[in-house]
Amino acid sequence: MYQPSNTIQGLMDLPELRKQNLASLSVVNVAKATRMYKDNCATVSPDAAAIEFYAMNHAVSVVLKNFTKNEPLPDWAVKVVKQYVDILRAQTLRNFHYMMCIITREARHLKVPDTGNKSVISKWVIENYGLEMWEFLKTNATSGNESFAVSEYCLNPPNVSVGMYVSAITHIFNNGKWSGGYGGKPWGNISQTVQNMIEGKYSLEMMVDTAYTLAHNNGPMYNKGMMYDAYTSKFIQILDIQRSGQIPEWIFEYALPATIKPEVKVCLEQVKKNVPGAFGPYMSWIKVEASGSVKKYPVEVGAEKIKHKVPDAPVLQTFNGKTAKLVGSWSVTPGQTVTIVERIK
């Protein structure tokens, strides 16, 4: 059924937002698409890409909350939706092809035992995905460096479905033998994210949302070259701010970063103008820490308390076994003072 593109229902019907089972696609064709994308794309900053995705995702969430699914959206909301779709489409392609390359490249660190095809891991792969899949993994692990691994995936992948290809790699990450700092469960999580999208458990949007939070044994996964510049020291901070739901407030208050598309800030300004209260009055580092941030921000919190006159949190204690807060003190006589506490229900 046709849905007008200027409605929320039209947005929700886009393939990037729908879960689709792609597992039966041939990995030969997928690898060909990866090769073409990899050979023709410029690298981008993962920091800026994450900010753009989360900022526009937040903006679209405001639109979703303020309009019914079939009513025509006003022009400003249509522009917000279109900008998000453009960013999402670009980021789904880049993240997918990047992750296909890096899980293949990391799989080369699998420890292939001397027993070869008689090992437990090889026996499982052969029984479930065929000898050709195991021979590809074994060749990757014993014969090549990182460039070889990606080249073999792009030019000579096994003749299996993409679902089988990624599922086999997920399995060896979770069950194979690895040297310290390589492969293992963290890489299983990265491979599983791709697998979830391919099997229709995640939409492409969900895959991108999850991708920015993924880390291997030594930090966020965006440090492997190929399609992305390396992430900076600000990347964890970006995720901390996103966890507190304040990427738009951060952009407004700090005018950062200069590398994001100017259209993103224009869209945020339109949301702020047309939906009063959609964003907080200012960027709160106290809220960032309260949301469970990975890093701590004592300097920023201190500056926030002064700038916005934020009172210190009440000092908590117990009184007769109940939690209470300290609200003041009273001098009974000179040199004799008692504290005043208030019970917290």
FENWO-V946807 format. One record per helix or strand of 3 or more residues. SS is the DSSP state (helix for helix, strand for strand). FROM is the first residue (numbers start at 0). LEN is the number of residues. If there is no record, write none. Layout:
BEGIN
SS,FROM,LEN ; SS,FROM,LEN
END
This chain:
BEGIN
helix,7,5 ; helix,14,3 ; helix,26,14 ; helix,45,21 ; helix,74,35 ; helix,115,3 ; helix,119,10 ; helix,130,13 ; helix,145,10 ; helix,161,14 ; helix,184,14 ; helix,203,8 ; helix,234,9 ; helix,246,8 ; helix,261,13 ; helix,284,6 ; helix,297,10 ; strand,315,4 ; strand,321,12 ; strand,335,8
END
